[in-house]
């Protein structure tokens, strides 16, 4: 099963607006609005959606689209006007729109960053660093059965998913804060210690902007999860050693270099030909 949670911006016509502080749609870490196939809640000035995990990549667009539709209907009824959700990675607001307490809430728990085979914990990003912009992520959840696999999974995700995300369009200034390679949080799924996994946090919401992009990213996420569970560890570590340091040294994701991203995806196909890989955006 592959999961996602993603942040979206409210839009009236062509204008993006922060979620008004006086509407009650729940809150991160608190009560959430339960819809069919997932939940939604406030995340500072954005709306966060959490679809139920999917067992096949083909179900990802259907589940995400239906949850988006329900959320737009719910918000439109609450606001008394037509609300749409936007999938821009970075939106700039007027500073006068960012004076509510909610607008000063940036992120929640600190991220980890895969580095030299282990997780380095990063400090929490502050509102002062972001000023008048806010960033939306399209986080991807994968599971396995050993915490030993944690950094290896993220290295593979950078090579197979971070590159695909970069081919789908720029993240803008989100790259400086949340779009860096190797960002993740360790997770326990299903309420049991035996179901471990990661939330890969580098991708923006670009991959959620079309059905085809969702199919591609979900396919690569399933590929990574299956590789971690079933491929020989030594083979995976050799692949990472041969490619991940170059991805970091070249700044491939930070620079959103399409040619380099394509080369790394071709390496995935060459070393793991039994999997379906999408090479182009």
Steps between C-alpha positions, in 0.01 A plus 500: 500500500621848409375808678521875463414816686514830317447869564291717271418870472145635496413690185211730411511555125866562418586635846660289772382577852614374840253286690303753707579472873131494595392186312509169684635216288710331763873529549820302460537275803139558602149427377470464124214507250426141400396456136451192284840346436702737717514809718578870470600772746666839533879518472587862584374698195450185291265203487660158548338190351576144609353236266484142619796292372459323167592138415566575130639803319190514279286592801706804597342752256148378578545527875678834493256660255195390694642633826586831331146522361345437843730753664416771246129438551538508878700825494269666247198429717684626808624818331188576297692528172675273254831372639755311298825342616828594332805277467772763483815408697561865601252785540586856595248684717461861599654537847171642625346156435755333725430669832287227658648254754442217251720671242794482740476122530757355262524123482478280807762241594856552375604303193781250467744518212665187358872562518789256477278203580324643802230750589604850606224693674442852371368784708145623450460768232367833628257748350774765505699300246207480261368857538211546255510160326349167603589161356291192425636146498380172355640252750513128419475215751666161453534210742740214570587274792839620628629836621837405345342578163411860589787699339531255211133552412546877491810478283303287253208742523726792404626310195164363385242749630676828574632502144155431357351779710767743375410414139138596565573869560679739730432524873605864509631613838370183667831341395682720753294373792311177436607381156852394590602140427473233765232656722282254688340398828510146637155355558319211665192392308200291597547568870771237529874524544544224240368723218766761450543742218586848383328816391703634208465877521714637216230504225271798452137480391595502130448125470141541624410750226390240242382140484800399290747653743330321789520169318869550428597598854292226659660245266848610604401497868377142466825416321711638785294324766518169313875536443564564869290202601620248241824597326833388654623769738851488354363570152307802626798636693723463195247687285478779758879523535536527122240773452370683810827686584508638145138618529593693815835631373347625174209669676266321260183548702584844636575621146209300353732390219284309252788335314658368820163385638441303181842338528431379854162360396668317214740353754198369694374332186844357411568353846143387572351413160219285642318810629292751306677838494386834362796685358337820370289760678 
